[in-house]
Amino acid sequence: MTQCPLVTSDWLFDHLSDPHLRIIDASWHMPAANRDAQKEYVAAHIGGAVFFDIDRYAAPSDLPHMMPSVTAFSQFVGALGIAQNDTIVVYDTSGLFSAARVWWMFKKFGAQSVFVLDGGLRRWISKGQPIESGSVVPLPAEFNAKSFAHAIVSAEQVQESITSGTDQIYDARSLARFTGDEKEARPGLRSGHIPGSLNLPFSDLQEEGCLKSLDELQAIFEALDFDPAKPVITLP
């Protein structure tokens, strides 16, 4: 049976005393938002949560958020006090945004039990559950990351896929960014989309920061003629 990638705020509250639970604030904001995710974390976070800096924990590159090496990821998260056998819950302040990216990173690097908090910090606070301020200084742990090469494709592989039609390519940005009617938020990036890709905005899959129901998600994918047997390439 496939493990559900989500946990509720009630589930997390009930498991806060679990000695093997590790909570991660993975908040990140687009440049135009003019928000400092780390400062917001220090001001208010779920008790015991450590801050995962998506900009810092990436491979050195002119491009944003390139996947780090196996060694670098092991060092990054080990310093955060996280081991691959821990139960890891990732959240963000938006509800369901950057937390999903960090969840995916942990999955591909070999974490055995990692989840996203459905609704994020916003839902946690709305339910009156406790928050803390200040920084958390964890005890170092050992995280032995595994290779993620099978989960990543190169630009050349995407080009081959466009030519062959072997994969379904989905672009998770807003429709206006997909069509090029809205300029990209990051400086230097061209507008528009990859030829042959389909638009599936991540925001269409959620409501008030929570993932939509299985029936609603199924209807969305059926409308796109999604083929679950065909390989998928996703684009942020």
URDAKA-V586436 format. One record per pair of residues at least 4 apart in sequence whose ideal C-beta (glycine too) atoms are under 6 Angstrom apart, sorted by the first residue. I is the first residue (numbers start at 0). J is the second residue. D is the distance in Angstrom with one decimal. If there is no record, write none. Layout:
# URDAKA-V586436
I:J:D  I:J:D
This chain:
# URDAKA-V586436
4:114:6.0  4:115:5.7  5:115:5.5  5:117:4.4  6:10:4.5  6:11:5.7  6:88:6.0  6:114:4.6  7:117:5.7  8:122:5.4  8:123:4.7  8:126:5.4  8:128:5.9  11:88:5.8  12:128:5.3  14:20:5.6  19:85:5.2  19:86:5.6  20:86:5.1  21:81:4.9  21:85:4.6  21:87:5.0  22:45:5.5  22:47:5.5  22:48:4.1  22:88:5.2  23:49:6.0  23:51:4.9  23:89:4.6  24:40:4.8  24:44:5.1  24:48:4.7  24:50:5.1  25:51:4.5  25:89:5.0  25:91:5.3  25:97:5.2  25:98:4.8  25:101:3.9  26:36:4.1  26:91:4.3  26:92:4.5  27:36:5.5  27:53:4.7  27:97:3.9  28:32:4.1  28:34:4.3  28:36:5.8  29:184:4.8  30:184:5.7  31:184:5.1  37:50:5.7  40:44:5.0  40:50:4.6  41:134:5.7  42:132:5.7  43:130:4.8  43:132:6.0  44:48:4.6  46:131:4.7  49:79:4.6  49:135:5.2  49:137:5.7  51:101:5.5  52:56:5.8  56:75:4.6  57:64:5.1  57:65:5.5  57:67:5.8  58:65:4.1  58:67:4.9  60:65:4.3  67:71:4.0  67:72:4.8  69:144:4.5  69:146:5.9  72:108:5.2  72:144:4.7  73:77:5.8  73:142:5.0  73:144:4.5  76:81:4.5  76:142:4.7  77:139:5.8  77:140:5.4  77:141:5.7  77:142:4.6  78:139:5.8  79:137:5.9  80:137:2.8  80:138:5.4  80:140:5.0  81:85:5.7  81:140:5.7  81:142:5.8  82:140:4.3  82:141:5.8  82:142:5.5  83:109:5.4  83:110:5.2  83:111:6.0  83:142:5.3  84:111:5.9  86:112:4.7  87:105:5.9  87:110:5.7  87:113:4.2  88:114:5.1  88:116:5.5  89:98:4.5  89:101:4.9  89:102:4.9  89:115:5.5  90:98:5.2  90:116:3.7  90:119:4.6  90:120:5.6  91:96:5.3  91:97:4.8  91:98:4.1  91:119:5.0  92:120:4.8  94:118:5.3  94:119:4.3  94:121:5.2  94:208:1.7  95:205:4.9  95:208:5.3  98:115:5.0  99:115:5.9  102:113:5.8  102:115:4.8  105:110:3.9  105:113:4.4  106:113:5.9  107:147:3.9  107:150:4.5  108:144:4.1  108:147:5.9  109:144:5.7  109:145:3.6  117:209:5.0  118:122:2.6  118:208:4.7  118:209:4.6  119:208:5.5  121:208:5.4  123:128:4.9  152:156:4.1  152:157:5.8  152:232:5.8  159:163:6.0  160:165:5.7  160:166:4.2  161:194:5.8  161:195:4.7  166:230:4.5  166:232:5.0  167:229:5.4  167:231:4.9  168:195:6.0  168:196:4.1  168:232:4.7  169:197:5.5  169:199:4.6  169:233:5.2  170:177:5.4  170:192:5.3  170:196:4.8  170:198:5.3  170:234:4.6  171:201:4.4  171:235:5.9  172:176:4.2  172:177:5.5  173:200:5.2  174:198:5.7  175:180:4.6  175:181:3.7  176:181:5.1  177:192:4.9  177:198:4.2  179:190:3.8  179:191:4.0  182:190:5.7  183:188:4.0  183:190:5.7  192:196:5.3  204:211:5.9  205:210:5.4  206:211:5.7  211:215:4.0  211:216:5.4  220:225:4.0
